[in-house]
Amino acid sequence: MHEDAKYDFLLSPASTRELWAQHRSDDAQTIAVVRAALKHDAREQVRRNAVVALTASLMARGVPDYIAALGDPSLIVAAEAAYALATYGPASLSGPENEPAMTALRGDAPLLRALLASPSETARFNAATALRVIADPDVPLARLLGDDSALVRREGLDLAAQRTIGAPELAAIAA
């Protein structure tokens, strides 16, 4: 990997929501450049923003890109990819379950659980969302329910509703 100035447009200071909106209508040429940035640029922010841009422009059609990004050396990029897969993997009103997406999330559950210790609130939230979507039986609910972030705690509550909880989880809820 190397830094390439042609990908600098992905170094946006905008919020994730604003970045997503900027790339909602990307044409095929821009999508190809964004995909190349995801695969080849050395900068974590460029690759993370490339995932966001692809989710805006490709949505579910980008699942192969998101699966590949789960293996990114940056946990921030992997967490963003996990969130995209959690968005487009489960069955919904817009379509059936995307089996490759769900299989990838289940296969990377240990990585997702490790991301719950990240100092990045966004990474923890993205990982918690993916773990909830796959109803991971090994996720430490007490960690989710005791997180500093209300967003992560909400994912923990949603996951807790899917399974039987024990004393550590009850203590975390009471705290």
Steps between C-alpha positions, in 0.01 A plus 500: 500500500608855436356850528368632172385861455225394261315361803526820703134578429424227755681694774181687571465676836124452463297281730419145392147614411631787286758277332227245425281772347789625283543156344135401464502557124855398408541391139675180392835675452496650849396166650797335328736761650345456846541121473865547404552730799353237731741238369817701451524819708713485814292753692246360744266797460497464120413130523237552769340782302514280188280247679255778592500629141434151362211445740347822369545427132474121482303407810446121501685460169819586688487193726807340335696822566386507865591134548849568366534806727430286809856378455648850492803545728324798660234405752323831428459400135396147596241641741353722227481200268329297774238773539435498125460123505269527801292748302473299180534142627184421695167425339281809484198639322729584208625146451610163633805438715828554321667171590860600412469814716361313799755220461782755496371667817462168681848396390650823630308504830824468704636812327174682565506404868860630521386830349278556804818601685586770246546855625290609201130533583416460131698175474333362815155597373565350156625175655211486748251550218653216298506271804133575568408425139662155518367449855849398608463272803853574623487879513552622856171677570641656816763678288234637264263598779777669696645694206541878530306546175121502505507370141703194599280442808190512278646228278573301816139533614375389160731199512399422859138485384600213269643273769492395863708724720681419823623677811786700336264644240234579760761678709606706196138596432450603862816715503 
